[in-house]
């Protein structure tokens, strides 16, 4: 039956029902034979549209969309089925969590949930007139593409922009700079589609949550911002400070006075370790004992023993050969200002042997200048770059693998990092980093200089930091203060840049 015919018939039936209802409430006319008014008969309201004597009805047992239409006319069936499906037409509120307020609604018909009652009744009538059992089922279904489009259009209403700031405490000796951040919030479209599909197609359960939110992806870190803050931070240090930071995820780096030459001190034991592995490969039991003592206790004589072993001998003379080979190795890696000219604590013996070499120039590298040890030197950038090489080697790439792949391997670089992660020297870089964060580092200090360089495997990204401070009056700080009021503060600033403190 054409749709226009069905609609016309439905309108005709409704008009007929209205006419019949109007007629049933009209007072009958009085006759001349009666002087007493006769009351009109009472009428009873009903959902049934009064049919004509010849109007067709559905047979017993007929159901449409779960509604019993037995002995009902098509017009009445339209009304009953429409009422039965009414709950599926109610808007579904958008609620983010049980305690959240409703922010908007989804209209079912806009996402394809719009049952065609006239078509179902027409189909049922055709089946009944053909002598078939009438059971017209209807299953609530939505158009996911339309629902997704509706949700995406509403998504901006749920967005919360990320915010950040920097807290400065100028009461500490060098001030404390703390990066803070509040994560952005956005609509989780996929999960929200699933929640709303459930709410739209199953009205048997109360609607408590129809929107899912998630933390918005972090904006790309801007190392230039860290550099600006560190430059301000360094103004509180009454001396020369040099800092180098390298983001291992992006390969980007920044530096302040990163090419200033400082005393190498015990941080040079990391180049010694790399040199030893490049010469010996795996270490024997005795060499491992020396290495542990060098890393954990910063023992100078065991460092010399390793240098000598790497050069194929024992004693100070072999250690001298070792430092020379190591310095050549470092120069070959592009580190022009990182070198060690004599073994630790060997100056007096070399003087006695008339073999003390000339030290480095009084002024080396770039301004500002310090008063570095003439025999053991480096810069924040060069030592930081060596740690970057070590981190990359542990991933099977970089110049250490390329140049020394015959002896140095990915697993051996992992082993070197594990040595440096062993608990030691908690007073400098580690003092500015939360407990439990792996830090593969080595610190060094003398009267006028402190330093610490390491690979920090923080929750929000791995980075290399090299921090050096020097003061002309020869006083930096108590070497074993906990936490160091200087290196710890600078380390804290760098750490919170990569891992901002949540804004409460």
Order of alpha helices (4+ residues) and beta strands (2+ residues): alpha-beta-beta-alpha-beta-beta-alpha-beta-alpha-beta-beta-beta-alpha-beta-alpha-beta-beta-beta-alpha-alpha-alpha-alpha-beta-alpha-beta-alpha-alpha-alpha-beta-beta-beta-alpha-beta
